[in-house]
């Protein structure tokens, strides 16, 4: 499905307008194999952290007209995309999805304005021809017994009130990872995860998008990142197990988590936390599939009971293969703030992350046509 190329006419600068058209042709050729995977019996599901979409607090320069069209070209290659770092101000987001045309829809959360939320929203953008919203959506709020414990909440047992001690006992009973002496206080996620129920073909699933707290590479802030991931997978594992009691596998609730988990590496504790509680990362996008991958922040993890579920393929999109390439430094360098400490190429590479992103889109193709399974069971029960 093509984006609204008529918007090219609205680019006021003729040089930029012609360049944008030529680069879009390049992108279409590069994305042709991916687009060819869009078919009736499967969906292309992606996650993409588009850096500070709509923000001005950190962004050194607003996005150019052509950048919005390049972003839309990539989005239109998929059927459903979870977006992170959508800003409180929705002008840029609205402009971006407007390029996709009337066949697309979207769902957006409220902005998280406190506790490291950076005024960010979560969003799902999806093709209505392939998926439909199943009328269930909500932000994830942890129950008291599963709250994430900051270091300041740890007290020795003799400093706890009776109420705190009773709650800690309840926490320890439900989660052996809760340390002794933890006070009966805690915190929610820095950015609230957002879960929505969708259906594509025969496959019904609950999709949760996240932007896990980053904090630091070491110490208590790293531990908070790990604890957020642990709390998330525990919450959904317990919920799914409860929902699927006495339910046939074909009618079970299925969960897919995706987004920016700030995973350090496939061997790191952050990944071990994500893989705990029965969640798995499809082999098509795990560490072995990308030996030269520069970072592993973005992930897709599944906990699916339906035996018909199958991941057919997966990958990442190289955003800078055709646009804002290293060879384009001279075209844009006059727009970039001078910095004597950095070379022109270094400044350009940083600037372009605010035009596109510092994250690459990660995707999987999921099988959704279970017609043959149903008919076989019907013909030979």
ZICOR-V177477 format. One record per pair of residues at least 6 apart in sequence whose C-alpha atoms are under 7 Angstrom apart, sorted by sequence separation. I is the first residue (numbers start at 1). J is the second residue. D is the distance in Angstrom with one decimal. If there is no record, write none. Layout:
i=I j=J d=D
i=I j=J d=D
This chain:
i=11 j=17 d=5.7
i=38 j=44 d=6.7
i=112 j=118 d=6.7
i=113 j=119 d=4.5
i=172 j=178 d=5.5
i=198 j=204 d=5.9
i=199 j=205 d=6.3
i=215 j=221 d=4.8
i=216 j=222 d=5.3
i=264 j=270 d=6.5
i=265 j=271 d=6.8
i=283 j=289 d=6.9
i=86 j=93 d=6.9
i=112 j=119 d=5.0
i=171 j=178 d=6.6
i=198 j=205 d=5.6
i=215 j=222 d=6.0
i=263 j=270 d=5.2
i=111 j=119 d=5.2
i=112 j=120 d=5.6
i=197 j=205 d=5.8
i=198 j=206 d=6.3
i=244 j=252 d=5.5
i=263 j=271 d=5.8
i=8 j=17 d=6.3
i=111 j=120 d=5.0
i=112 j=121 d=6.6
i=197 j=206 d=4.4
i=244 j=253 d=6.4
i=111 j=121 d=4.6
i=196 j=206 d=5.6
i=197 j=207 d=6.2
i=215 j=225 d=7.0
i=243 j=253 d=6.8
i=110 j=121 d=5.9
i=195 j=206 d=6.5
i=196 j=207 d=5.3
i=214 j=225 d=5.9
i=333 j=344 d=7.0
i=109 j=121 d=5.4
i=195 j=207 d=5.3
i=196 j=208 d=6.4
i=213 j=225 d=5.3
i=108 j=121 d=6.8
i=109 j=122 d=5.4
i=195 j=208 d=4.0
i=212 j=225 d=6.5
i=240 j=253 d=6.4
i=108 j=122 d=5.8
i=109 j=123 d=6.4
i=168 j=182 d=6.3
i=194 j=208 d=5.3
i=195 j=209 d=6.5
i=108 j=123 d=4.3
i=168 j=183 d=6.6
i=193 j=208 d=6.6
i=194 j=209 d=5.5
i=333 j=348 d=6.7
i=336 j=351 d=6.9
i=107 j=123 d=5.6
i=108 j=124 d=6.6
i=168 j=184 d=6.0
i=193 j=209 d=5.8
i=194 j=210 d=6.8
i=212 j=228 d=6.8
i=329 j=345 d=6.4
i=106 j=123 d=6.9
i=107 j=124 d=5.2
i=167 j=184 d=5.9
i=193 j=210 d=4.8
i=106 j=124 d=5.4
i=107 j=125 d=6.7
i=106 j=125 d=4.3
i=164 j=183 d=5.9
i=281 j=300 d=6.1
i=329 j=348 d=6.2
i=105 j=125 d=5.9
i=106 j=126 d=6.1
i=164 j=184 d=4.5
i=191 j=211 d=6.2
i=281 j=301 d=4.5
i=105 j=126 d=5.5
i=191 j=212 d=6.8
i=266 j=287 d=5.7
i=280 j=301 d=5.2
i=281 j=302 d=6.4
i=104 j=126 d=5.6
i=105 j=127 d=6.5
i=279 j=301 d=5.9
i=280 j=302 d=5.4
i=88 j=111 d=5.4
i=104 j=127 d=4.6
i=105 j=128 d=6.6
i=160 j=183 d=6.7
i=190 j=213 d=5.9
i=279 j=302 d=5.3
i=280 j=303 d=6.6
i=72 j=96 d=6.2
i=76 j=100 d=6.5
i=103 j=127 d=6.1
i=104 j=128 d=5.7
i=157 j=181 d=5.0
i=279 j=303 d=4.9
i=103 j=128 d=5.9
i=145 j=170 d=6.8
i=146 j=171 d=6.9
i=156 j=181 d=4.8
i=278 j=303 d=6.3
i=103 j=129 d=7.0
i=145 j=171 d=5.1
i=155 j=181 d=5.2
i=72 j=99 d=6.2
i=154 j=181 d=5.9
i=155 j=182 d=5.7
i=68 j=96 d=5.9
i=72 j=100 d=6.3
i=154 j=182 d=4.3
i=155 j=183 d=5.6
i=324 j=352 d=6.6
i=153 j=182 d=6.2
i=154 j=183 d=5.3
i=282 j=311 d=7.0
i=284 j=313 d=5.8
i=285 j=314 d=5.7
i=153 j=183 d=5.2
i=284 j=314 d=5.0
i=285 j=315 d=5.9
i=88 j=119 d=5.3
i=265 j=296 d=5.7
i=284 j=315 d=6.9
i=46 j=78 d=6.9
i=53 j=85 d=6.1
i=54 j=86 d=6.7
i=55 j=87 d=5.5
i=87 j=119 d=6.0
i=88 j=120 d=5.9
i=153 j=185 d=6.1
i=264 j=296 d=6.0
i=45 j=78 d=6.4
i=50 j=83 d=6.8
i=52 j=85 d=5.2
i=53 j=86 d=5.0
i=54 j=87 d=5.2
i=87 j=120 d=4.8
i=88 j=121 d=6.5
i=153 j=186 d=6.8
i=263 j=296 d=5.5
i=264 j=297 d=6.4
i=44 j=78 d=5.1
i=45 j=79 d=6.2
i=46 j=80 d=6.3
i=47 j=81 d=5.4
i=48 j=82 d=6.2
i=49 j=83 d=5.6
i=50 j=84 d=6.3
i=51 j=85 d=6.0
i=52 j=86 d=6.3
i=53 j=87 d=5.7
i=86 j=120 d=5.5
i=87 j=121 d=5.8
i=263 j=297 d=4.4
i=44 j=79 d=5.2
i=45 j=80 d=5.1
i=46 j=81 d=4.6
i=47 j=82 d=4.7
i=48 j=83 d=5.1
i=49 j=84 d=4.5
i=50 j=85 d=6.1
i=52 j=87 d=6.4
i=54 j=89 d=6.0
i=85 j=120 d=5.4
i=86 j=121 d=5.0
i=262 j=297 d=3.9
i=43 j=79 d=6.0
i=44 j=80 d=6.6
i=45 j=81 d=6.0
i=46 j=82 d=6.3
i=47 j=83 d=6.1
i=48 j=84 d=6.4
i=49 j=85 d=6.0
i=54 j=90 d=6.4
i=85 j=121 d=6.2
i=86 j=122 d=6.2
i=150 j=186 d=6.5
i=261 j=297 d=5.4
i=262 j=298 d=6.6
i=54 j=91 d=6.5
i=84 j=121 d=6.9
i=85 j=122 d=6.9
i=149 j=186 d=4.8
i=260 j=297 d=5.5
i=261 j=298 d=5.7
i=54 j=92 d=4.9
i=84 j=122 d=5.2
i=148 j=186 d=5.4
i=149 j=187 d=6.5
i=260 j=298 d=4.4
i=261 j=299 d=6.5
i=53 j=92 d=6.4
i=54 j=93 d=6.7
i=83 j=122 d=6.0
i=84 j=123 d=6.7
i=147 j=186 d=5.1
i=148 j=187 d=5.3
i=189 j=228 d=6.5
i=259 j=298 d=5.5
i=260 j=299 d=6.5
i=53 j=93 d=6.6
i=83 j=123 d=5.1
i=147 j=187 d=5.6
i=148 j=188 d=6.3
i=237 j=277 d=6.1
i=259 j=299 d=5.9
i=82 j=123 d=5.8
i=83 j=124 d=6.1
i=147 j=188 d=6.2
i=233 j=274 d=6.7
i=258 j=299 d=5.6
i=259 j=300 d=6.8
i=319 j=360 d=6.6
i=35 j=77 d=5.4
i=82 j=124 d=4.6
i=258 j=300 d=4.3
i=318 j=360 d=6.6
i=34 j=77 d=6.9
i=81 j=124 d=5.7
i=82 j=125 d=6.5
i=230 j=273 d=5.4
i=234 j=277 d=6.2
i=257 j=300 d=5.8
i=258 j=301 d=6.3
i=317 j=360 d=6.0
i=80 j=124 d=7.0
i=81 j=125 d=5.3
i=226 j=270 d=5.3
i=229 j=273 d=6.1
i=230 j=274 d=6.8
i=233 j=277 d=6.3
i=257 j=301 d=5.2
i=316 j=360 d=6.5
i=317 j=361 d=5.5
i=80 j=125 d=5.7
i=81 j=126 d=6.3
i=229 j=274 d=6.0
i=256 j=301 d=5.8
i=257 j=302 d=6.3
i=316 j=361 d=5.6
i=317 j=362 d=6.9
i=20 j=66 d=5.7
i=24 j=70 d=6.9
i=80 j=126 d=4.2
i=142 j=188 d=6.5
i=256 j=302 d=4.5
i=316 j=362 d=4.6
i=79 j=126 d=5.6
i=80 j=127 d=6.4
i=141 j=188 d=6.8
i=226 j=273 d=6.6
i=255 j=302 d=6.0
i=256 j=303 d=6.3
i=315 j=362 d=6.0
i=316 j=363 d=6.2
i=79 j=127 d=5.2
i=205 j=253 d=6.6
i=206 j=254 d=6.0
i=207 j=255 d=6.1
i=208 j=256 d=6.3
i=209 j=257 d=6.0
i=210 j=258 d=6.4
i=211 j=259 d=6.0
i=212 j=260 d=6.2
i=214 j=262 d=6.2
i=255 j=303 d=5.3
i=315 j=363 d=5.5
i=205 j=254 d=4.9
i=206 j=255 d=4.9
i=207 j=256 d=5.0
i=208 j=257 d=4.9
i=209 j=258 d=5.1
i=210 j=259 d=4.9
i=211 j=260 d=4.7
i=212 j=261 d=4.9
i=254 j=303 d=6.3
i=255 j=304 d=6.0
i=314 j=363 d=5.4
i=315 j=364 d=6.6
i=205 j=255 d=5.8
i=206 j=256 d=6.3
i=207 j=257 d=6.0
i=208 j=258 d=6.3
i=209 j=259 d=5.2
i=210 j=260 d=6.1
i=211 j=261 d=5.9
i=212 j=262 d=6.3
i=254 j=304 d=4.6
i=314 j=364 d=4.0
i=79 j=130 d=6.6
i=210 j=261 d=6.8
i=254 j=305 d=6.2
i=313 j=364 d=5.6
i=314 j=365 d=5.9
i=140 j=192 d=6.2
i=313 j=365 d=5.1
i=139 j=192 d=6.2
i=140 j=193 d=5.5
i=252 j=305 d=6.3
i=311 j=364 d=6.8
i=312 j=365 d=5.4
i=11 j=65 d=6.3
i=139 j=193 d=5.7
i=140 j=194 d=6.1
i=252 j=306 d=6.5
i=311 j=365 d=5.8
i=312 j=366 d=5.8
i=139 j=194 d=4.5
i=311 j=366 d=4.6
i=312 j=367 d=6.5
i=138 j=194 d=5.9
i=139 j=195 d=6.3
i=249 j=305 d=5.7
i=250 j=306 d=5.2
i=310 j=366 d=6.0
i=311 j=367 d=6.2
i=138 j=195 d=5.6
i=249 j=306 d=4.9
i=310 j=367 d=5.4
i=137 j=195 d=5.7
i=138 j=196 d=6.6
i=249 j=307 d=6.8
i=309 j=367 d=6.5
i=137 j=196 d=4.3
i=136 j=196 d=5.8
i=137 j=197 d=6.4
i=136 j=197 d=5.4
i=135 j=197 d=6.8
i=308 j=370 d=7.0
i=134 j=197 d=5.2
i=133 j=197 d=6.3
i=134 j=198 d=5.0
i=133 j=198 d=4.8
i=134 j=199 d=6.4
i=132 j=198 d=5.8
i=133 j=199 d=6.7
i=131 j=198 d=6.7
i=132 j=199 d=5.6
i=131 j=199 d=5.7
i=132 j=200 d=6.8
i=3 j=72 d=6.8
i=131 j=200 d=4.7
i=151 j=220 d=6.8
i=3 j=73 d=6.5
i=130 j=200 d=6.1
i=122 j=194 d=6.9
i=3 j=76 d=6.7
i=117 j=190 d=5.4
i=2 j=76 d=6.9
i=116 j=190 d=5.4
i=117 j=191 d=5.0
i=150 j=224 d=6.9
i=1 j=76 d=6.5
i=115 j=190 d=5.6
i=112 j=191 d=6.1
i=148 j=227 d=6.3
i=148 j=228 d=6.5
i=148 j=231 d=6.9
i=146 j=231 d=6.7
i=4 j=99 d=5.1
i=3 j=99 d=5.6
i=4 j=100 d=6.1
i=3 j=100 d=4.7
i=4 j=101 d=5.9
i=3 j=101 d=6.2
i=82 j=209 d=6.2
i=84 j=211 d=6.5
i=203 j=368 d=5.2
i=202 j=368 d=5.6
i=201 j=368 d=5.3
i=202 j=369 d=5.7
i=200 j=368 d=6.2
i=201 j=369 d=5.8
i=202 j=370 d=5.9
i=82 j=259 d=6.9
i=47 j=258 d=6.4
i=48 j=259 d=6.9
i=49 j=260 d=6.7
i=47 j=259 d=5.5
i=71 j=356 d=6.6
i=67 j=355 d=5.8
i=67 j=356 d=6.5
i=63 j=354 d=6.9
i=64 j=355 d=6.9
i=63 j=355 d=5.1
i=27 j=322 d=6.0
i=59 j=354 d=6.5
i=26 j=322 d=6.1
i=23 j=322 d=6.4
i=23 j=323 d=6.3
i=51 j=354 d=6.2
i=50 j=356 d=6.8
i=51 j=357 d=4.8
i=50 j=357 d=5.1
i=51 j=358 d=6.3
i=50 j=359 d=6.9
i=49 j=359 d=5.8
i=48 j=359 d=6.8
i=48 j=360 d=6.6
i=48 j=361 d=4.6
i=47 j=361 d=5.8
i=48 j=362 d=6.6
i=46 j=361 d=6.5
i=47 j=362 d=5.5
i=46 j=362 d=5.5
i=47 j=363 d=6.5
i=46 j=363 d=4.1
i=45 j=363 d=5.5
i=46 j=364 d=6.5
i=44 j=363 d=6.7
i=45 j=364 d=5.4
i=44 j=364 d=5.9
i=45 j=365 d=6.2
i=44 j=365 d=4.6
i=43 j=365 d=5.6
i=44 j=366 d=6.6
i=42 j=365 d=6.5
i=43 j=366 d=5.4
i=42 j=366 d=5.3
i=43 j=367 d=6.8
i=42 j=367 d=4.4
i=43 j=368 d=7.0
i=41 j=367 d=6.1
i=42 j=368 d=4.8
i=41 j=368 d=5.4
i=42 j=369 d=6.7
i=41 j=369 d=4.7
